Amino acid sequence: MSTRLVLLGTAGGPTPKRSRSAPAQAVVVGSATYVIDCGNGVGRQLALAGIGFDSLRAVAVTHHHSDHNADLGNLLLLAWAANLATPVDVYGPAPVAEMMDAYLTFARTDIETRIDDEGRPDLRALIRAHDLAGPGPVHEDDNVRITAVRVDHPPMDAYAYRIDTADRSIVISGDTRPCPALVELARGADILVHEAIHLPSLDLPLSQTNGTRLREHLLGSHTTPADAGKVAAEAGVATLVLSHLVPADADIPDEVWAAEARRNFTGEIIVGADLMTL
């Protein structure tokens, strides 16, 4: 079975963007789909990509900033309202299991009404939520082996994921500054999807807000394209995909993002776009 990576959303940051959707990736192996991160609108992005909701097998979030988890519960509820009738494993840093319980309580009226009116299986019995206890194997089935490591995204407990299939290896960085753990996780991978922040474009937006604290966070817990290129080179990956682009609506040409990464990486560089399939 061939493996496809679909970039469902490539913007960074919690607010809706005019040009890109919120962070999410789908790894599709045959008839099974594995989603990493669930920013706002991920369900619609799956529909636009032509990925069946009943193909969901596992969903993982890298950390609990809202641009990565805002639609975690919504994705599962809406997939179930469509045609999902098989179990889905959900992974993420604590308290993801508690969060899923709270969401199912929030959605109880809709769930119980649809069970009665439409004869659907109980969604609450289909969701199997798991708090990550630390780095190591996360999920394994006939299609994939998913491994996680902690990355450096203070103040969050944040993870990157590696998805190994029969024909490809794909690493999703999540949000992080450059860190050795990510380099080791991505060692020899076919594709590294890495976040990127364009520092020269941050000055104006941050000057219009109470942005000193935010700027410190952005500088201390994210990665420039040049440093993403360095991580890719150190890991020996074949292809670097820049995604979770910040700022997403700054009309920065793809060539600018790629040129910075190319300073440190000689492999293939792709600037991610929503619904791009690799």
C-alpha positions as CSV (number, residue, x, y, z in Angstrom):
1,M,0.0,0.0,0.0
2,S,1.3,3.4,-0.9
3,T,1.5,6.2,1.6
4,R,0.3,9.8,1.0
5,L,1.0,12.9,3.2
6,V,-1.7,15.5,2.9
7,L,-1.1,19.0,4.3
8,L,-4.5,19.9,5.5
9,G,-3.5,23.2,7.1
10,T,-0.3,25.1,7.0
11,A,-0.8,28.3,9.0
12,G,0.6,28.9,12.4
13,G,-1.2,30.7,15.2
14,P,-4.6,30.5,16.8
15,T,-6.7,33.0,14.8
16,P,-8.4,32.2,11.5
17,K,-6.3,33.2,8.5
18,R,-7.4,34.4,5.0
19,S,-4.8,32.4,3.1
20,R,-4.2,29.2,5.0
21,S,-6.0,26.8,7.4
22,A,-4.9,25.9,10.8
23,P,-2.2,23.2,11.4
24,A,-3.2,19.6,10.5
25,Q,-1.6,16.8,8.6
26,A,-3.1,13.5,7.3
27,V,-1.0,10.4,6.6
28,V,-3.1,8.1,4.4
29,V,-2.1,4.5,4.0
30,G,-4.4,2.5,1.7
31,S,-7.8,3.0,3.2
32,A,-6.6,4.1,6.7
33,T,-6.0,7.7,7.8
34,Y,-3.9,9.1,10.7
35,V,-4.3,12.7,11.5
36,I,-1.6,14.8,13.3
37,D,-2.9,18.0,14.9
38,C,-6.5,19.3,14.7
39,G,-6.6,23.0,14.1
40,N,-9.8,24.8,13.4
41,G,-11.5,23.5,10.2
42,V,-9.7,20.2,10.0
43,G,-12.9,18.3,9.2
44,R,-13.7,20.5,6.2
45,Q,-10.1,20.2,5.0
46,L,-10.4,16.4,5.1
47,A,-13.6,16.7,3.0
48,L,-11.9,19.0,0.5
49,A,-9.0,16.5,0.3
50,G,-11.5,13.7,-0.5
51,I,-10.4,11.7,2.6
52,G,-13.3,9.6,4.0
53,F,-14.2,10.2,7.6
54,D,-14.7,6.5,8.1
55,S,-11.0,6.0,7.3
56,L,-9.8,7.6,10.6
57,R,-7.8,5.2,12.7
58,A,-5.8,7.5,15.0
59,V,-5.5,11.1,15.8
60,A,-2.6,12.8,17.7
61,V,-2.0,16.3,18.8
62,T,1.5,17.6,19.3
63,H,0.6,20.0,22.2
64,H,-2.3,22.0,23.6
65,H,-2.0,25.4,22.0
66,S,-5.4,26.0,20.4
67,D,-4.2,26.1,16.8
68,H,-3.3,22.5,17.3
69,N,-6.2,21.1,19.2
70,A,-9.2,23.4,18.7
71,D,-11.1,20.9,16.5
72,L,-9.9,17.6,18.1
73,G,-13.3,16.9,19.5
74,N,-15.2,18.4,16.6
75,L,-13.3,16.3,14.1
76,L,-14.4,13.1,15.8
77,L,-18.0,14.2,16.4
78,L,-18.5,15.4,12.8
79,A,-16.7,12.3,11.4
80,W,-19.1,10.2,13.4
81,A,-22.1,12.3,12.2
82,A,-20.9,11.4,8.7
83,N,-20.0,7.8,8.6
84,L,-17.4,6.9,11.2
85,A,-18.4,3.7,13.0
86,T,-15.0,2.2,14.0
87,P,-12.7,2.9,17.0
88,V,-10.3,5.8,16.8
89,D,-7.2,6.1,19.1
90,V,-6.5,9.6,20.3
91,Y,-3.0,10.6,21.6
92,G,-1.5,13.7,23.1
93,P,0.1,15.2,26.1
94,A,-1.9,15.1,29.3
95,P,-4.7,16.0,29.9
96,V,-5.9,14.8,26.5
97,A,-7.9,12.0,28.0
98,E,-9.6,14.4,30.4
99,M,-10.2,16.8,27.5
100,M,-11.9,14.1,25.5
101,D,-14.2,13.2,28.4
102,A,-15.1,16.8,28.8
103,Y,-15.9,17.2,25.1
104,L,-18.1,14.1,25.1
105,T,-20.0,15.5,28.0
106,F,-20.4,18.8,26.1
107,A,-21.7,16.8,23.0
108,R,-23.9,14.4,25.0
109,T,-27.2,15.8,23.8
110,D,-26.2,15.6,20.1
111,I,-24.7,12.2,20.6
112,E,-27.7,10.7,22.3
113,T,-30.2,12.3,19.9
114,R,-28.3,10.8,16.9
115,I,-28.1,7.4,18.5
116,D,-31.9,7.4,18.9
117,D,-32.9,9.2,15.7
118,E,-30.3,7.8,13.3
119,G,-29.3,4.5,14.8
120,R,-25.6,5.4,15.1
121,P,-23.2,3.5,17.4
122,D,-22.3,5.4,20.6
123,L,-19.4,7.7,19.8
124,R,-18.3,7.5,23.4
125,A,-17.5,3.8,22.9
126,L,-15.4,4.5,19.8
127,I,-12.9,7.0,21.2
128,R,-9.9,5.6,23.0
129,A,-7.9,8.5,24.5
130,H,-4.3,8.1,25.7
131,D,-2.2,10.6,27.6
132,L,1.5,10.3,26.5
133,A,3.7,9.4,29.4
134,G,6.9,10.4,27.6
135,P,8.9,9.6,24.5
136,G,8.7,6.3,22.8
137,P,6.3,4.1,20.7
138,V,2.7,5.6,20.6
139,H,0.6,3.5,18.1
140,E,1.2,0.5,16.0
141,D,-1.2,-1.4,13.7
142,D,-1.0,-3.2,10.3
143,N,-0.3,0.1,8.5
144,V,1.9,2.3,10.7
145,R,4.2,2.6,13.6
146,I,4.0,6.0,15.3
147,T,6.8,7.2,17.6
148,A,6.9,10.4,19.7
149,V,9.6,12.5,21.3
150,R,9.4,15.5,23.5
151,V,10.5,18.7,21.7
152,D,11.4,22.2,23.1
153,H,8.3,24.5,22.9
154,P,8.2,26.2,26.3
155,P,6.1,26.5,28.3
156,M,4.2,23.6,26.7
157,D,4.7,19.8,27.0
158,A,5.1,19.3,23.3
159,Y,5.8,16.3,21.1
160,A,7.0,15.5,17.5
161,Y,5.8,12.3,15.8
162,R,7.4,9.9,13.3
163,I,5.1,7.8,11.2
164,D,6.8,4.8,9.6
165,T,4.9,2.8,7.0
166,A,6.0,0.0,4.6
167,D,7.2,2.5,2.0
168,R,7.8,5.8,3.7
169,S,8.9,7.6,6.9
170,I,7.3,11.0,7.8
171,V,8.1,13.2,10.7
172,I,5.9,16.0,12.0
173,S,7.8,18.5,14.2
174,G,4.9,20.2,15.9
175,D,6.0,23.5,17.4
176,T,9.6,23.6,18.6
177,R,12.8,25.4,18.6
178,P,15.7,23.4,17.2
179,C,16.4,20.4,19.5
180,P,18.5,17.2,19.4
181,A,15.6,15.0,20.1
182,L,13.9,16.0,16.9
183,V,17.1,15.4,14.9
184,E,17.3,11.9,16.2
185,L,13.6,11.2,15.6
186,A,14.0,12.4,12.0
187,R,17.2,10.5,11.3
188,G,17.0,9.2,7.7
189,A,13.4,10.1,7.2
190,D,11.9,10.6,3.8
191,I,10.0,13.7,4.8
192,L,10.4,16.2,7.7
193,V,7.5,18.6,8.1
194,H,8.9,21.4,10.1
195,E,7.4,24.6,11.5
196,A,8.9,27.9,10.3
197,I,8.8,31.5,11.5
198,H,9.9,34.5,9.4
199,L,11.3,36.9,11.9
200,P,11.6,40.0,9.6
201,S,7.9,39.9,9.1
202,L,7.0,39.9,12.7
203,D,7.9,43.5,13.6
204,L,4.8,45.3,12.4
205,P,2.2,42.9,13.7
206,L,3.8,42.7,17.1
207,S,4.3,46.5,17.3
208,Q,0.5,46.8,17.1
209,T,-0.2,44.7,20.2
210,N,1.1,44.3,23.7
211,G,3.6,42.1,22.0
212,T,6.8,42.0,24.1
213,R,5.9,38.8,25.9
214,L,4.6,37.2,22.7
215,R,7.7,38.1,20.8
216,E,9.8,36.5,23.5
217,H,7.8,33.4,23.1
218,L,8.0,33.3,19.3
219,L,11.8,33.8,19.4
220,G,12.4,31.3,22.2
221,S,10.2,28.4,21.1
222,H,10.0,28.4,17.3
223,T,12.3,27.8,14.4
224,T,13.5,29.9,11.5
225,P,13.6,28.4,8.0
226,A,17.4,28.5,8.2
227,D,17.4,26.5,11.4
228,A,14.8,24.1,10.1
229,G,17.2,23.5,7.2
230,K,20.0,22.8,9.7
231,V,17.8,20.3,11.5
232,A,17.0,18.6,8.2
233,A,20.6,18.4,7.2
234,E,21.7,17.0,10.6
235,A,19.0,14.4,10.4
236,G,19.8,13.4,6.9
237,V,16.3,13.6,5.6
238,A,15.5,13.6,1.9
239,T,12.8,16.3,1.9
240,L,12.1,19.2,4.1
241,V,8.6,20.6,4.1
242,L,8.1,24.1,5.7
243,S,4.7,24.4,7.3
244,H,3.0,26.1,10.3
245,L,4.1,29.3,8.7
246,V,4.2,32.4,10.9
247,P,3.1,34.9,9.9
248,A,0.7,33.1,7.6
249,D,-0.9,36.2,6.0
250,A,2.2,38.2,5.3
251,D,2.3,37.4,1.6
252,I,5.9,36.1,1.8
253,P,6.9,34.5,-1.5
254,D,7.6,30.8,-1.3
255,E,11.1,31.5,-2.7
256,V,11.9,33.6,0.4
257,W,11.0,30.8,2.8
258,A,12.9,28.2,0.7
259,A,16.0,30.4,0.2
260,E,16.5,30.7,3.9
261,A,16.2,26.9,4.5
262,R,18.6,26.3,1.5
263,R,21.4,28.1,3.3
264,N,21.8,24.9,5.4
265,F,20.1,22.1,3.5
266,T,20.8,20.8,0.0
267,G,18.0,18.3,-0.2
268,E,14.5,18.9,-1.6
269,I,12.7,21.9,0.0
270,I,8.9,22.3,-0.3
271,V,7.0,25.3,1.1
272,G,3.7,23.8,2.2
273,A,0.3,24.8,1.0
274,D,-3.1,23.7,2.1
275,L,-4.3,20.4,0.5
276,M,-0.9,19.7,-1.0
277,T,-0.3,16.0,-1.4
278,L,3.2,14.5,-1.1
